[in-house]
Amino acid sequence: MRAWLALGMAALLAACASPARLTQATSTDAQAWQGRLSVNVQTTPPTSMSASFALQGQAQHGSLSLYSPLGTTIAVLDWTATAAHLHQGTQQQRFDSLEVLTEQATGAALPVAALFDWLQGTPSPAPGWQVDLSTLAQGSLSARRYQPVPEVTLRIKLD
């Protein structure tokens, strides 16, 4: 469960090879992305997860759906400025923020606000993280957190 949730955070990276697709969602300030993501956390033992994803919204409110290789929904995360929810089947958990949810799910808080900027090609800073957007035009990005430990690697491959 923890491994699959880590994947979901978002947000987000690894496998498939096709150009990036960025589509306008229903709101003028919301975006939508889909593809594959992987999250690796260098704990003892290391934790690694990957899944297909669909991400909609923006840093302040949105949703992230995670799918197994067979297309089954693993989890759905949705958030607002005041709360985040994790839906898995009939179970639902509430968290104070998306960062708290990602830390619970992956063992490390992921920089969700920066991630939305990264997906749009803006190398916004996130404390402790380094992002590589050099292959975003080909539909992929990677980011690594060096501080605080544990080290975390996030990879996204957009469809």
Residue pairs with C-beta under 8 A, 6 or more apart in sequence:
1 88
2 47
2 105
2 106
2 107
3 47
3 48
3 49
4 49
4 51
4 66
4 74
4 75
5 49
5 66
5 75
5 77
5 86
5 101
5 104
5 105
5 106
6 39
6 41
6 47
6 49
6 102
6 105
6 106
6 107
7 37
7 38
7 39
7 49
7 50
7 51
7 53
7 66
7 74
8 37
8 51
8 53
8 64
8 66
8 74
8 75
8 77
8 102
8 105
9 39
9 64
9 77
9 101
9 102
9 105
9 106
9 110
9 112
9 154
10 37
10 53
10 55
10 64
10 77
10 102
10 110
10 112
10 115
10 154
11 37
11 53
11 55
11 64
11 110
11 112
11 115
11 154
11 156
12 33
12 35
12 37
12 53
12 55
12 64
12 115
12 119
12 154
12 156
13 36
13 37
13 38
13 39
13 140
13 141
13 142
13 143
13 154
13 155
13 156
13 157
14 36
14 37
14 38
14 50
14 155
14 156
14 157
15 36
15 38
15 50
15 157
16 35
16 36
16 139
16 157
16 159
17 139
17 157
18 139
18 158
18 159
19 137
19 138
19 139
19 158
20 136
20 137
20 138
20 139
20 140
20 158
21 33
21 34
21 139
21 158
21 159
22 31
22 32
22 33
22 119
22 120
22 158
23 31
23 32
23 33
24 30
24 31
24 32
25 31
25 32
25 56
25 57
29 58
30 56
30 57
30 58
30 62
31 56
31 57
31 58
31 116
31 119
31 120
32 54
32 55
32 56
33 53
33 54
33 55
33 56
33 119
33 158
34 52
34 53
34 54
34 55
34 158
34 159
35 52
35 53
35 139
35 156
35 157
35 158
35 159
36 50
36 51
36 52
36 53
36 156
36 157
36 159
37 50
37 51
37 53
37 154
37 155
37 156
37 157
38 48
38 49
38 50
38 153
38 154
38 155
39 47
39 48
39 49
39 50
39 106
39 110
39 152
39 153
39 154
40 46
40 47
40 48
40 152
40 153
41 47
41 48
41 106
41 107
41 108
41 150
41 151
41 152
42 149
42 150
42 151
42 152
42 153
43 107
43 150
47 106
47 107
49 106
51 66
51 67
51 68
51 74
52 66
52 67
52 68
52 69
52 71
53 64
53 65
53 66
53 67
54 64
54 65
54 67
55 62
55 63
55 64
55 65
55 119
56 62
56 63
56 64
57 63
58 116
59 112
59 113
59 115
59 116
60 80
60 81
61 79
61 80
61 81
62 78
62 79
63 76
63 77
63 78
63 79
64 76
64 77
64 78
65 73
65 75
65 76
65 77
66 73
66 74
66 75
66 76
66 77
67 73
67 74
68 74
74 88
75 86
75 87
75 88
76 86
76 87
76 88
77 84
77 85
77 86
77 87
77 98
77 101
78 84
78 85
78 87
79 85
79 97
79 98
79 101
83 94
83 95
83 96
83 97
84 94
84 95
84 96
84 97
84 98
84 100
84 101
85 92
85 93
85 94
85 95
86 92
86 93
86 95
86 101
86 105
93 101
95 101
95 104
98 112
99 109
99 110
99 112
100 109
102 108
102 109
102 110
102 112
103 109
103 110
106 152
107 150
108 145
108 150
108 152
110 152
110 154
111 126
111 127
111 129
111 143
111 145
113 124
113 126
114 124
114 125
114 126
114 129
114 131
115 143
115 154
117 123
117 124
118 124
118 131
118 133
118 136
118 141
118 143
119 141
119 156
119 158
121 133
121 136
123 131
123 133
126 143
126 145
127 147
128 145
128 146
128 147
128 148
129 143
129 144
129 145
129 146
130 143
130 144
130 146
131 141
131 142
131 143
132 141
132 142
132 143
133 141
135 141
135 142
139 157
139 158
139 159
140 155
140 156
140 157
140 158
141 155
141 156
142 153
142 154
142 155
142 156
143 153
143 154
144 151
144 152
144 153
144 154
145 151
145 152
145 153
145 154
